[in-house]
Amino acid sequence: MPGGWGQTGFVDEGQRASMMRSSAPSAETLAWVCELLDATSTVDVAAMPGGSAAAMHRVRVSLRSGGEAEVALRRYVLTDPADAPAVARWEANALGLAGRVSVPTPELLGADVDGDRADVPAIVMSLLPGRPVWETSRGREWVSQVVDAMLALHEIDPAGVELAPFRRYVQTAWWKPPRWTNRPELWERAMELFEGPGPTSMTGFIHRDFNPGNVLWVRDRLSGLVDWQTACVGPRSIDPAHCRLNLFRYQPQLADELLKVWEERSGLTFDRWADLVSILGDLDQIGRRRQANESTFWIERAIEQAVAELT
């Protein structure tokens, strides 16, 4: 497979992506950021947490008008560089839509979807205050604010905007039940239902990766939603389902509470197919554990409920 952008020869793409996530952006990339912000120079560059497909850096610049500004630079270091322009364009478009949400979201400041100015396709966006909260003692209040943010997002009309396609993240060619289960037949049935037709109703603009790591908080108040790379048009139940998957691991009792509140406030009935999409889509992680624990109990319980309702 061809090497990285602007390189020659062949390299291991996973290694290349890892190196780019940990390395500082190129001088040309930083010059592009300065141009966007009408800045004279870069003051500081620091790596930020990011996913496997992107390198995230906090960039502080000195403004020509005086003072300094800090922004987030997201560079798409996908294992297949040919996909990066589309992903950059999709996230830029999603950020434009997300700007209509009543909850704070990053403002798109610039996009280089073809990597003409940056070392790879990239976007620059504003930084939001706050940090993720994975475990909280304020469970009901946490759920209430998260659900309200979901519903505000789902009210946005995405008509006419090009977004990432809705995808089910699982490779059926190598799929097998998790190592820890003693009910492989349940998981086999779940996969059959997962591979069947998905819901065509109750679709709309969804985040697609609505997990606690992408929800920011300041003093117990939700301060923003980040990481819009996979935002798309899909079943609305996917967002609460993906959030539930993460809650199973940290605060499983909140997973059912979130579902109950979401149904009450949305007026919709949660589609259990979405639980299958979220859980089976993460089976490469879920299935590694050898022994069952509380988290796997809740996960398998959700699978059982989904199979029962969908059969």
N, C-alpha and C positions, 0 to 999 in steps of 0.2 A: 504494500500500500504506500502511496507517496508520502514523503516526509511532511514536516510542518510548513506553514505559510512562508514563502520566500526561501525555503531550504531546497537542497538538492539531495539526491540519494534516497535511501530507505532507512527508516527508523521504526522502532516499536511505538505505535501510536499511543498506547496507554502511558508509556514512559514519557513521551513528548508532552502529553496533556498534563501529567503530574508535574513535570518540570516547569511548565508555563504557569501553573497555578501557584507555585512557590516562588517563582522568579518575578522581579520587578518588571513592569511594562517597559517597552523600548522607548528610547529617546523620541522617536518619531510619534509614538502613541501619546506620550506626555505633551509633546508640542501641539498635537491636535486638541487635547483637552484644554491647554492654555488658550488656544485660538477660540475655542467655543466660549470660554468664560471671559475673554478679553483680559487675560492675565499675562503678566510679564515673565513669570518663572514658577517652577514647581518648588514648594517649600518642603513637603514631606509626602512620602508614599508608604502606606502600610497595608499589609495583606489583611483581608477580612474573611470570615467563614463563608464558604460557598459550596455549591454542589459539584458533582463530578464533571459536569459539562461546562463549567464556567470558572474563570479566575476573577475574584472580586478584590478590588483594592480601594482603600480610602485615599483620595488625593487632595492635598491641601496646596493651594496656589496663592500667589501674591497678585492682587488685582491691580490693573492699571489705574483704576480710580481711587485706589487706596484701600488698605485693609486686606484681609484674607478671606478665602472661601474654601469650603470642604465639599467634595462631591464623591459619589460612588462610581467607579469605573468597572464595568462588567465586560470581560473579554471571553468570547466563546471558543473554548479549547476542546471541542468535541473530538471524539476518536475518529470521526469521519469529517474532515474539514469541508467536504462538499456540502454538508448539511448546515454549516454555520450561518451563511447569509440568510437562509430562510428562517432559522431560529431567532436571529437578531431582529429581523423584520417583524416576526410574529410578536416578540416581546415588546418592541417599540410600539406596535399597534395596540397591544393589550394595555400598555401603560397609558396610552391616550384614552382608551375606554375607561380604565380604572380611575382616571382623573375625575370622572363624573360621580364616583361613589362618595357617599357622605363621610366615609371613614378615610383618614389620611392615607395616601399612597404616594410612592415616589413620583416626582415630576420628571418627565423625559426632557433632558437638556440637549441631547445630540445623539445621532446614530450614524455609524459607519458600517452599513450592513454588508458591504463587499470587502471590507478590510483594505480600502484604498489609502486611508490615512493612518490607521492603526496597524499593529502587526498581525491582527486577526480581526474578523468582524466584532464590533464592540458597540456598546451604548454607554452614555454618561447620564446619570440621574442624580436627583437631590437625595440627601441623607435624611432619614427620619429619626426622631428621638426614640429612645426606649431599647428594650432588650426582650428576647423571648422568655417565657415562663413555662417550664415543663411540668412543674409540680406546684400546687398552690393549696393553701388552707382555706381560700375563699372560693370554694368550688362552684356554688350556685351563681355567685356574681360573675365568676370567670365564664361559665357557660352562657349566662345571659348576654354578656357583651359579645362573645364570639358568635352566637347565633344572630344577634342583631347585625353584626358585620356581614355575615353570610347573606342575610336577606337583603341588605342594602346593595350588595354586589349583584345578586340575582335579579334585581329590578332593572338593571341596565340593559338597554336594547342594543345588541351587537350587530344589527343589520348593516350590511355593506362594508364591514371591516374584515380584512383577511386575518385569520387567527390560526394557531396551530390546530391540526386535526385532533379530534378526540381519539385517544388510543387506549387499548388494554395492554398493560405492561406485563406480559408473561410469554415465555417461549414454550409452546406446547410440545415441541419436539423432545425436550429434555425434562418435562415436568414429571414430578412424582410426589406422593404424599409426604408430609414432614416426617422426619425420623422419629419424633417423639410420640406420634399418635398411635393409639391402639384401635383406631377406627378408620383404616385406609379406605374402606368402601364408601364412607361418608364423603371423604375428600374426592374420590373418583366421581361420585355423583355431582359434587359441587363443580368439578371441572366440566362435566357435561353441560350443566346449566350455564356456566360461564361462557362456554363456546357457542351457546345458542344466541338467538337474536336479542339484542338489548332493547331497552325501552325507547320508544319514539316520541312519547309525550313527556310533559314536564321538563322540557329542555330549555336552556338559556345560557347566558354568559356565566361561566364557572371558573374558579381559580385553578382547579384540578390538582393542586398540591397544597390544599388547605390544612396544614399541620401546625402544631404549636410553635415550631421553629420559625414559621413565617408570619407569626402574629407578635407584634411588639407591644410592650407595656411600660408605662411610667406611673409609679405609685398606684398600682392596682387599677389603672385606667388604660384601656386599649388605645394605643397611640399610632398604630399603623399596620398595614398589610404589605408585605414585600414578596419578591421572587415571583414574577408574573410570566416566566418563561413558557409554562405549559398551559396558560389560560386559553380557554377554547369555548366552543358551544357544545354543550353536552347535557346529560341528565343532571338536574339540580341535586339529586340525592348523592351524587359523587362527592360533593364538598363535605357534608356531614359524615359520610362514610369514611373518607380519608382521615378526617379529624378523629373519628372513633378508633380507627386502627392504631393511631399513636397513643390515644388515651388508654387503650388496652394494656400498653406497656408501662405506663407511668401511674395513672389514676383510673383504673378500669371502671370503678363505680360511676365516674362522670360520663362514661360513654353512653349509657342508657339515658342518663339525665339530659345529655345534649340532644339525643334523638327525640325524647319526649318534648323538650322545649321547642325544637325546630319544627316538629309537626304542629304543635299548638299555635305557634306564631306565623308559620307559613300557610297554614290551612291545607297543606299537602300531606299525602301519605308516603312515608319513606319507602323507597323501592329496595328490597333486600338484595336485589341483583347488584346494587352498588357496593354492598359489603363484600360480595364475592370478587368484584373487580379490584377493590382495594387490598383485600387479604391475599388473594392469589397472585396479584401483581407484585407483592412483596415477599413471595414465598422463598426466594433465594436467601433472604435474611431469616425469615420465620422458621424455615425448615432445617436450619443448621443445628439448632439446639438438639442435644441427645435426650435430655430429660424434660418432662413436662413441668410447668410451674404455674403460678397464678395467671400470668399473662397468657400462656397457651390455653389455659382453661377458658378464659373469656373469648379468645379468638375462635376456638373450636365451638364454643357455645353460639357465637354469631354465625358460623358456618352452618351449624345444625338448624338454627332458626331460619336462615335463608333457604336452605334446601327444603325445609318443611313448608314454607310459604310459597315457594316457586314450583314445587312439584304438583 
